[in-house]
């Protein structure tokens, strides 16, 4: 059963890759989705870094 699942997973991945490689609409959709995800990740990292830098400022103030 696991072998059949893995085989289906591999065939699905290969089929999806072929579809994207041969279809302009699918390729542009994938690129657009990747750009959106990268933008969201960048925003999350900026927020996290901003939170850490603010936390360091408050730690310095409390140590004085």
N, CA, C and O atoms as CSV, one atom per row, in Angstrom:
chain,resi,resn,atom,element,x,y,z
A,1,UNK,N,N,0.826,-1.194,0.000
A,1,UNK,CA,C,0.000,0.000,0.000
A,1,UNK,C,C,0.872,1.261,0.000
A,1,UNK,O,O,0.573,2.223,-0.707
A,2,UNK,N,N,1.944,1.255,0.788
A,2,UNK,CA,C,2.827,2.416,0.834
A,2,UNK,C,C,3.548,2.608,-0.491
A,2,UNK,O,O,3.771,3.738,-0.926
A,3,UNK,N,N,3.914,1.494,-1.132
A,3,UNK,CA,C,4.602,1.588,-2.423
A,3,UNK,C,C,3.686,2.212,-3.457
A,3,UNK,O,O,4.125,3.028,-4.267
A,4,UNK,N,N,2.414,1.833,-3.435
A,4,UNK,CA,C,1.443,2.378,-4.374
A,4,UNK,C,C,1.245,3.876,-4.132
A,4,UNK,O,O,1.131,4.659,-5.075
A,5,UNK,N,N,1.206,4.259,-2.856
A,5,UNK,CA,C,1.064,5.674,-2.523
A,5,UNK,C,C,2.273,6.466,-3.024
A,5,UNK,O,O,2.119,7.525,-3.632
A,6,UNK,N,N,3.458,5.954,-2.768
A,6,UNK,CA,C,4.686,6.631,-3.210
A,6,UNK,C,C,4.745,6.718,-4.731
A,6,UNK,O,O,5.148,7.743,-5.281
A,7,UNK,N,N,4.350,5.664,-5.399
A,7,UNK,CA,C,4.331,5.670,-6.861
A,7,UNK,C,C,3.353,6.727,-7.374
A,7,UNK,O,O,3.672,7.460,-8.310
A,8,UNK,N,N,2.195,6.810,-6.786
A,8,UNK,CA,C,1.208,7.819,-7.174
A,8,UNK,C,C,1.710,9.230,-6.902
A,8,UNK,O,O,1.474,10.147,-7.688
A,9,UNK,N,N,2.399,9.392,-5.788
A,9,UNK,CA,C,2.960,10.702,-5.451
A,9,UNK,C,C,4.008,11.125,-6.472
A,9,UNK,O,O,4.019,12.273,-6.915
A,10,UNK,N,N,4.880,10.209,-6.840
A,10,UNK,CA,C,5.933,10.508,-7.822
A,10,UNK,C,C,5.319,10.798,-9.188
A,10,UNK,O,O,5.703,11.759,-9.855
A,11,UNK,N,N,4.371,9.970,-9.598
A,11,UNK,CA,C,3.732,10.194,-10.901
A,11,UNK,C,C,2.971,11.523,-10.929
A,11,UNK,O,O,2.964,12.214,-11.947
A,12,UNK,N,N,2.344,11.872,-9.830
A,12,UNK,CA,C,1.642,13.156,-9.750
A,12,UNK,C,C,2.601,14.330,-9.833
A,12,UNK,O,O,2.319,15.329,-10.495
A,13,UNK,N,N,3.738,14.204,-9.155
A,13,UNK,CA,C,4.740,15.275,-9.199
A,13,UNK,C,C,5.309,15.425,-10.606
A,13,UNK,O,O,5.478,16.543,-11.094
A,14,UNK,N,N,5.603,14.308,-11.255
A,14,UNK,CA,C,6.136,14.352,-12.618
A,14,UNK,C,C,5.088,14.919,-13.577
A,14,UNK,O,O,5.411,15.739,-14.437
A,15,UNK,N,N,3.866,14.494,-13.433
A,15,UNK,CA,C,2.786,15.007,-14.282
A,15,UNK,C,C,2.578,16.497,-14.080
A,15,UNK,O,O,2.379,17.232,-15.047
A,16,UNK,N,N,2.622,16.951,-12.831
A,16,UNK,CA,C,2.486,18.378,-12.554
A,16,UNK,C,C,3.635,19.180,-13.132
A,16,UNK,O,O,3.429,20.267,-13.670
A,17,UNK,N,N,4.849,18.647,-13.023
A,17,UNK,CA,C,6.018,19.335,-13.583
A,17,UNK,C,C,5.906,19.433,-15.101
A,17,UNK,O,O,6.234,20.468,-15.682
A,18,UNK,N,N,5.447,18.372,-15.741
A,18,UNK,CA,C,5.278,18.406,-17.201
A,18,UNK,C,C,4.188,19.395,-17.605
A,18,UNK,O,O,4.324,20.102,-18.604
A,19,UNK,N,N,3.123,19.443,-16.836
A,19,UNK,CA,C,2.035,20.375,-17.126
A,19,UNK,C,C,2.528,21.814,-17.038
A,19,UNK,O,O,2.253,22.629,-17.918
A,20,UNK,N,N,3.257,22.115,-15.970
A,20,UNK,CA,C,3.768,23.471,-15.779
A,20,UNK,C,C,4.798,23.817,-16.852
A,20,UNK,O,O,4.833,24.945,-17.342
A,21,UNK,N,N,5.630,22.853,-17.213
A,21,UNK,CA,C,6.666,23.111,-18.215
A,21,UNK,C,C,6.066,23.378,-19.596
A,21,UNK,O,O,6.662,24.102,-20.394
A,22,UNK,N,N,4.915,22.815,-19.885
A,22,UNK,CA,C,4.331,22.942,-21.214
A,22,UNK,C,C,3.179,23.940,-21.301
A,22,UNK,O,O,2.635,24.159,-22.383
A,23,UNK,N,N,2.808,24.537,-20.195
A,23,UNK,CA,C,1.679,25.465,-20.200
A,23,UNK,C,C,2.118,26.842,-19.707
A,23,UNK,O,O,2.606,26.979,-18.585
A,24,UNK,N,N,1.946,27.846,-20.538
A,24,UNK,CA,C,2.342,29.203,-20.160
A,24,UNK,C,C,1.507,29.709,-18.994
A,24,UNK,O,O,2.035,30.334,-18.075
A,25,UNK,N,N,0.198,29.440,-19.026
A,25,UNK,CA,C,-0.676,29.908,-17.946
A,25,UNK,C,C,-0.284,29.285,-16.611
A,25,UNK,O,O,-0.220,29.974,-15.594
A,26,UNK,N,N,-0.024,27.993,-16.617
A,26,UNK,CA,C,0.358,27.314,-15.380
A,26,UNK,C,C,1.710,27.816,-14.879
A,26,UNK,O,O,1.900,28.000,-13.676
A,27,UNK,N,N,2.639,28.035,-15.790
A,27,UNK,CA,C,3.972,28.520,-15.413
A,27,UNK,C,C,3.875,29.917,-14.808
A,27,UNK,O,O,4.528,30.199,-13.803
A,28,UNK,N,N,3.072,30.791,-15.403
A,28,UNK,CA,C,2.931,32.147,-14.869
A,28,UNK,C,C,2.213,32.123,-13.518
A,28,UNK,O,O,2.514,32.933,-12.642
A,29,UNK,N,N,1.270,31.202,-13.348
A,29,UNK,CA,C,0.584,31.064,-12.060
A,29,UNK,C,C,1.552,30.622,-10.972
A,29,UNK,O,O,1.495,31.121,-9.848
A,30,UNK,N,N,2.435,29.693,-11.297
A,30,UNK,CA,C,3.423,29.223,-10.332
A,30,UNK,C,C,4.379,30.354,-9.968
A,30,UNK,O,O,4.698,30.531,-8.792
A,31,UNK,N,N,4.836,31.112,-10.939
A,31,UNK,CA,C,5.748,32.226,-10.666
A,31,UNK,C,C,5.073,33.282,-9.800
A,31,UNK,O,O,5.687,33.827,-8.882
A,32,UNK,N,N,3.802,33.568,-10.096
A,32,UNK,CA,C,3.065,34.558,-9.318
A,32,UNK,C,C,2.902,34.084,-7.873
A,32,UNK,O,O,3.075,34.865,-6.938
A,33,UNK,N,N,2.573,32.826,-7.697
A,33,UNK,CA,C,2.408,32.272,-6.358
A,33,UNK,C,C,3.726,32.289,-5.584
A,33,UNK,O,O,3.740,32.601,-4.393
A,34,UNK,N,N,4.819,31.962,-6.242
A,34,UNK,CA,C,6.129,32.001,-5.597
A,34,UNK,C,C,6.475,33.420,-5.152
A,34,UNK,O,O,7.013,33.618,-4.063
A,35,UNK,N,N,6.169,34.396,-5.985
A,35,UNK,CA,C,6.462,35.790,-5.636
A,35,UNK,C,C,5.640,36.226,-4.425
A,35,UNK,O,O,6.150,36.917,-3.543
A,36,UNK,N,N,4.373,35.824,-4.381
A,36,UNK,CA,C,3.518,36.176,-3.245
A,36,UNK,C,C,4.027,35.534,-1.956
A,36,UNK,O,O,4.049,36.177,-0.906
A,37,UNK,N,N,4.429,34.287,-2.034
A,37,UNK,CA,C,4.934,33.594,-0.852
A,37,UNK,C,C,6.224,34.239,-0.364
A,37,UNK,O,O,6.408,34.434,0.838
A,38,UNK,N,N,7.113,34.568,-1.289
A,38,UNK,CA,C,8.373,35.212,-0.902
A,38,UNK,C,C,8.118,36.568,-0.252
A,38,UNK,O,O,8.804,36.936,0.702
A,39,UNK,N,N,7.147,37.305,-0.755
A,39,UNK,CA,C,6.811,38.604,-0.178
A,39,UNK,C,C,6.288,38.430,1.250
A,39,UNK,O,O,6.668,39.181,2.149
A,40,UNK,N,N,5.420,37.444,1.455
A,40,UNK,CA,C,4.885,37.205,2.794
A,40,UNK,C,C,5.976,36.758,3.761
A,40,UNK,O,O,5.984,37.163,4.923
A,41,UNK,N,N,6.896,35.921,3.281
A,41,UNK,CA,C,8.001,35.469,4.130
A,41,UNK,C,C,8.892,36.649,4.504
A,41,UNK,O,O,9.329,36.761,5.649
A,42,UNK,N,N,9.161,37.526,3.542
A,42,UNK,CA,C,9.969,38.708,3.821
A,42,UNK,C,C,9.304,39.595,4.871
A,42,UNK,O,O,9.970,40.100,5.775
A,43,UNK,N,N,7.987,39.783,4.750
A,43,UNK,CA,C,7.257,40.596,5.725
A,43,UNK,C,C,7.320,39.965,7.117
A,43,UNK,O,O,7.516,40.662,8.113
A,44,UNK,N,N,7.156,38.654,7.176
A,44,UNK,CA,C,7.209,37.968,8.467
A,44,UNK,C,C,8.594,38.091,9.094
A,44,UNK,O,O,8.716,38.318,10.298
A,45,UNK,N,N,9.638,37.941,8.276
A,45,UNK,CA,C,10.997,38.058,8.799
A,45,UNK,C,C,11.283,39.483,9.257
A,45,UNK,O,O,11.939,39.678,10.281
A,46,UNK,N,N,10.804,40.479,8.521
A,46,UNK,CA,C,10.992,41.868,8.924
A,46,UNK,C,C,10.306,42.131,10.264
A,46,UNK,O,O,10.877,42.782,11.138
A,47,UNK,N,N,9.079,41.624,10.425
A,47,UNK,CA,C,8.365,41.790,11.685
A,47,UNK,C,C,9.104,41.112,12.829
A,47,UNK,O,O,9.207,41.665,13.924
A,48,UNK,N,N,9.615,39.923,12.575
A,48,UNK,CA,C,10.333,39.185,13.608
A,48,UNK,C,C,11.611,39.920,14.006
A,48,UNK,O,O,11.921,40.039,15.191
A,49,UNK,N,N,12.349,40.410,13.013
A,49,UNK,CA,C,13.577,41.142,13.303
A,49,UNK,C,C,13.279,42.450,14.027
A,49,UNK,O,O,14.027,42.853,14.918
A,50,UNK,N,N,12.195,43.109,13.651
A,50,UNK,CA,C,11.811,44.348,14.319
A,50,UNK,C,C,11.461,44.063,15.777
A,50,UNK,O,O,11.830,44.828,16.668
A,51,UNK,N,N,10.758,42.976,16.017
A,51,UNK,CA,C,10.386,42.594,17.377
A,51,UNK,C,C,11.611,42.261,18.216
A,51,UNK,O,O,11.664,42.607,19.396
A,52,UNK,N,N,12.589,41.598,17.627
A,52,UNK,CA,C,13.810,41.259,18.355
A,52,UNK,C,C,14.614,42.504,18.670
A,52,UNK,O,O,15.162,42.618,19.766
A,53,UNK,N,N,14.698,43.442,17.733
A,53,UNK,CA,C,15.474,44.660,17.984
A,53,UNK,C,C,14.797,45.517,19.040
A,53,UNK,O,O,15.486,46.159,19.833
A,54,UNK,N,N,13.463,45.550,19.077
A,54,UNK,CA,C,12.751,46.287,20.114
A,54,UNK,C,C,12.940,45.612,21.465
A,54,UNK,O,O,13.045,46.282,22.492
A,55,UNK,N,N,12.982,44.291,21.461
A,55,UNK,CA,C,13.205,43.549,22.699
A,55,UNK,C,C,14.586,43.824,23.264
A,55,UNK,O,O,14.743,43.919,24.481
A,56,UNK,N,N,15.589,43.954,22.409
A,56,UNK,CA,C,16.947,44.263,22.852
A,56,UNK,C,C,17.004,45.652,23.454
A,56,UNK,O,O,17.711,45.861,24.439
A,57,UNK,N,N,16.272,46.621,22.885
A,57,UNK,CA,C,16.259,47.984,23.419
A,57,UNK,C,C,15.674,48.001,24.832
A,57,UNK,O,O,16.203,48.672,25.718
A,58,UNK,N,N,14.588,47.264,25.039
A,58,UNK,CA,C,13.973,47.258,26.366
A,58,UNK,C,C,14.861,46.542,27.378
A,58,UNK,O,O,14.875,46.907,28.554
A,59,UNK,N,N,15.601,45.529,26.936
A,59,UNK,CA,C,16.518,44.829,27.836
A,59,UNK,C,C,17.647,45.761,28.266
A,59,UNK,O,O,18.049,45.744,29.429
A,60,UNK,N,N,18.160,46.568,27.350
A,60,UNK,CA,C,19.236,47.496,27.675
A,60,UNK,C,C,18.759,48.542,28.672
A,60,UNK,O,O,19.502,48.935,29.571
A,61,UNK,N,N,17.513,48.995,28.512
A,61,UNK,CA,C,16.960,49.998,29.418
A,61,UNK,C,C,16.768,49.444,30.812
A,61,UNK,O,O,17.014,50.144,31.794
A,62,UNK,N,N,16.333,48.201,30.917
A,62,UNK,CA,C,16.095,47.603,32.233
A,62,UNK,C,C,17.397,47.267,32.937
A,62,UNK,O,O,17.427,47.234,34.167
A,63,UNK,N,N,18.486,47.013,32.194
A,63,UNK,CA,C,19.773,46.694,32.807
A,63,UNK,C,C,20.419,47.920,33.412
A,63,UNK,O,O,21.202,47.790,34.353
A,64,UNK,N,N,20.121,49.110,32.906
A,64,UNK,CA,C,20.748,50.351,33.401
A,64,UNK,C,C,20.181,50.701,34.699
A,64,UNK,O,O,20.568,51.708,35.291
